[in-house]
Amino acid sequence: MTYQSILKQGLIGTAVVLLLSACASDPSACDPRKGGFIAGLSAMGSGCYEKRIEEKQEKLSSAQSLTERLQGEQKSLRHEKSSTARQKSQTQGRASRTTGSQSSVSPTKAAATKKSQQGDSEEIKQLERELKKATEERDRMTRDVSGSIVH
């Protein structure tokens, strides 16, 4: 055997291995931080890295839109809460002017108003927890996408 025929067989063997490994790779197993040189080449050749980056970017944009939606809801609830508090204050002011005391607001009505405000407060707290969770998820995805692009 000549040197050229050995070299040809070696190149053909390498090409076959690369092609077979490219066929066997799936996007979920395509992590640039894992695998070796040949796995990296096959992933690049098969478009696996690009698919992985696209999937991560879609997740990131989804998390960002969720964050924006939750921030909008939170802003709306805060506005509603302040509006309700303002209306309560105005109602109590009118009631005290007409009767001469603030005790004119019935205990039942005062309890209902307090319960409503507590419900609004709990809803705001829940939205704040969801917003924090979505923000953390968005930040984690941003780090993952950045890490994928760098590698």
C-alpha positions as CSV (number, residue, x, y, z in Angstrom):
1,M,0.0,0.0,0.0
2,T,1.2,3.4,-0.8
3,Y,1.2,6.4,1.4
4,Q,-1.5,8.1,-0.8
5,S,-3.9,5.1,-0.5
6,I,-3.5,5.0,3.3
7,L,-4.1,8.7,3.5
8,K,-7.2,8.3,1.3
9,Q,-8.6,5.5,3.4
10,G,-8.0,7.5,6.5
11,L,-9.8,10.5,5.2
12,I,-12.6,8.5,3.9
13,G,-12.9,6.7,7.3
14,T,-12.9,10.1,9.1
15,A,-15.6,11.5,6.7
16,V,-17.8,8.4,7.3
17,V,-17.4,8.8,11.1
18,L,-18.3,12.5,10.9
19,L,-21.3,11.8,8.7
20,L,-22.6,9.0,10.9
21,S,-22.2,11.1,14.1
22,A,-23.9,14.0,12.4
23,C,-26.9,11.8,11.6
24,A,-27.0,10.5,15.2
25,S,-27.0,13.9,16.9
26,D,-30.2,15.4,18.2
27,P,-30.7,19.0,19.2
28,S,-31.3,18.2,22.9
29,A,-27.9,16.4,23.2
30,C,-26.1,19.2,21.3
31,D,-24.3,21.0,24.1
32,P,-21.1,22.8,23.1
33,R,-19.7,22.3,26.6
34,K,-19.9,18.5,26.2
35,G,-18.4,16.1,23.7
36,G,-15.2,16.2,21.9
37,F,-13.8,17.7,18.7
38,I,-15.5,15.3,16.4
39,A,-18.8,15.7,18.1
40,G,-18.4,19.5,17.9
41,L,-17.7,19.3,14.1
42,S,-20.7,17.0,13.5
43,A,-22.9,19.3,15.6
44,M,-21.8,22.3,13.6
45,G,-22.2,20.5,10.3
46,S,-25.7,19.3,11.1
47,G,-26.9,22.7,12.3
48,C,-27.5,21.4,15.7
49,Y,-25.9,24.4,17.5
50,E,-28.0,26.8,15.5
51,K,-31.2,24.9,16.4
52,R,-30.2,24.9,20.0
53,I,-29.5,28.7,20.0
54,E,-32.9,29.3,18.3
55,E,-34.7,27.2,20.9
56,K,-33.0,29.1,23.7
57,Q,-33.8,32.5,22.1
58,E,-37.5,31.5,21.7
59,K,-37.6,30.5,25.4
60,L,-35.9,33.8,26.3
61,S,-38.4,35.9,24.3
62,S,-41.3,34.0,25.8
63,A,-40.0,34.7,29.3
64,Q,-39.5,38.4,28.4
65,S,-43.0,38.7,27.2
66,L,-44.3,37.0,30.3
67,T,-42.3,39.4,32.4
68,E,-43.8,42.4,30.5
69,R,-47.3,41.0,30.9
70,L,-46.9,40.5,34.6
71,Q,-45.3,44.0,35.1
72,G,-48.4,45.4,33.3
73,E,-50.8,43.5,35.5
74,Q,-48.8,44.6,38.6
75,K,-48.9,48.3,37.5
76,S,-52.7,48.0,36.8
77,L,-53.3,46.4,40.2
78,R,-51.3,49.1,42.0
79,H,-53.2,51.8,40.2
80,E,-56.5,50.1,41.1
81,K,-55.4,49.8,44.8
82,S,-54.4,53.5,45.0
83,S,-57.7,54.5,43.3
84,T,-59.7,52.4,45.8
85,A,-57.8,53.9,48.7
86,R,-58.4,57.4,47.4
87,Q,-62.1,56.6,47.0
88,K,-62.3,55.2,50.5
89,S,-60.6,58.3,51.9
90,Q,-63.0,60.6,50.0
91,T,-66.0,58.6,51.1
92,Q,-64.9,58.7,54.7
93,G,-64.2,62.4,54.5
94,R,-67.7,63.1,53.1
95,A,-69.3,60.8,55.8
96,S,-67.5,62.6,58.6
97,R,-68.5,66.0,57.3
98,T,-72.1,65.1,57.1
99,T,-72.4,63.3,60.4
100,G,-69.6,65.1,62.3
101,S,-67.7,61.9,63.1
102,Q,-65.8,59.1,61.3
103,S,-67.7,56.5,63.1
104,S,-70.6,56.9,60.7
105,V,-69.2,54.3,58.4
106,S,-70.8,51.0,59.3
107,P,-68.6,48.3,60.7
108,T,-69.8,45.9,58.1
109,K,-68.8,48.3,55.2
110,A,-65.5,49.0,56.8
111,A,-64.7,45.3,57.2
112,A,-65.7,44.7,53.6
113,T,-63.4,47.5,52.4
114,K,-60.5,46.2,54.5
115,K,-61.1,42.6,53.2
116,S,-61.1,43.9,49.6
117,Q,-57.8,45.8,50.2
118,Q,-56.3,42.7,51.7
119,G,-57.3,40.7,48.7
120,D,-55.8,43.3,46.4
121,S,-52.6,43.2,48.5
122,E,-52.4,39.4,48.2
123,E,-52.9,39.5,44.5
124,I,-50.2,42.1,44.1
125,K,-47.9,40.0,46.2
126,Q,-48.6,36.9,44.1
127,L,-48.0,38.9,40.9
128,E,-44.7,40.2,42.4
129,R,-43.6,36.6,43.1
130,E,-44.5,35.5,39.5
131,L,-42.7,38.5,38.2
132,K,-39.6,37.7,40.2
133,K,-39.7,34.1,39.0
134,A,-40.1,35.1,35.4
135,T,-37.2,37.6,35.7
136,E,-35.0,34.9,37.2
137,E,-36.0,32.5,34.3
138,R,-35.3,35.2,31.7
139,D,-31.9,36.0,33.3
140,R,-31.0,32.2,33.4
141,M,-32.0,31.9,29.7
142,T,-30.0,34.9,28.8
143,R,-26.9,33.4,30.4
144,D,-27.6,30.1,28.6
145,V,-28.0,31.8,25.2
146,S,-24.9,33.9,25.8
147,G,-22.9,30.8,26.8
148,S,-24.2,29.0,23.7
149,I,-23.2,31.8,21.4
150,V,-19.7,32.2,22.9
151,H,-19.0,28.5,22.6
